[in-house]
């Protein structure tokens, strides 16, 4: 008789189990209506880029959020999917030079290639002595500008100056670095000038002298990459001076986000320059901000010495992840619901994926349907990411298969760096 209570309990549980199975019957049928397909990412084309060898970052990440985010949006009809720019250009009609207080008191030689140039002197902070030292501001009435070609005396320096501006006046224009400035006379001739300060300055104080030759016909143009991998041992760039066919011999330095400088060795290669990146100090000390390459040149054009400095910023990054070739797509009734990816990563971190879904119209043209984005914290044990799709937007678009994933982009949000881009990433086929 002791067995009957157990039998009764078992029988009483059975209807509950049956009821639970009945309640889940509808979702199970919905799941069965879905299917999965596996495909490989398309072969890279011109303009695409990716990571080859994954490397572990050495710097603390900027973004450490563990939140999983997913967004779907509809871009404007005028939006065109295109690869991100891999290089950019900047031009300069000015130059910079750093001098000491002693040099300013003795006189600094400047090459001026046109009248009405603006010369600005900015005091700099200096830590070379081991302690932070702020250089004193200079009153503009203590500045002299002497034309060395005319052998003129200091008393005549005023004839070369049209106007002066003190730190207060420049601060109202947004220059809050305690700098002073002068604008040269419109009658001043190109040539060599001596910039002097008559008030005694601290011998080791530091100043940045900027010579701006606005609207000069001699513009130094620099074109270089916007992103540079930590595995790269050189930075390629092109440099040219407008209205001049002189062969240039530039010098280069690298400025990191922490304001430290590094002199770079240059090599000429088939009309292009390569700045050699040393193994040590080549990478910045922080993921925040951009690095900067500075190019300086001196050239003699039509008997006039032209000096130019041009700078351009770029992002240095560690190739920390790449997308595996095999991806899975989830479907329901011929409509894609989600695309699943797996990443190869060297270290846990926060990564983001984005891409555009297109469909075919009645005339056979690919049209954009939506943009999908996701971001998540990945680990070595779980490096899967998904791009969700919106079945309603797909159906309302009136577009049909073949659907394509375009503009697939991978970013490392810990470095705020773009790691890969693929213009035509995947054809979705059920």
Buried (B, 14 or more C-beta within 10 A) or exposed (E): EEEEEEEEEEEEEEEEEEEEEEEEEEEEEEEEEEEEEEBEBBEBEEEBBBBEEBBEBEBEBBBEEEEEEBEBEBEEEEEEBEBEEEBEEBBBBBBBBEBBBEBBBEBBEBBBBBBBBBBBBBBBEBEEEEEEBEBBBBBBEBBBBBBEEBEBEEEEBEBBBBEBBBBEBBBEEEBEEBBBBBBBBEEBBBBBBBBBBBEEBBEEBBBBBBBBBEEBBBBBBBBBBBBBBBEBEBBBBEBBBEEBEEEBEBBBBBBBBEEEEBEBEBEEEEEEBBBEBEEEEBBBEEBEBBBBBBBBBBBEBEEBBBBBBBBBBBBBBBBBBBBEEEBBBBBBEEBBBBBBBBBEBBBBBBBBBBBBBBBBEEEEEBEBBBBBBBBBBBEEEEBEBBBBBBEEBBBEBEBBBEBBBBBBBBBBBBBBBBBBBBBBBBEBEB
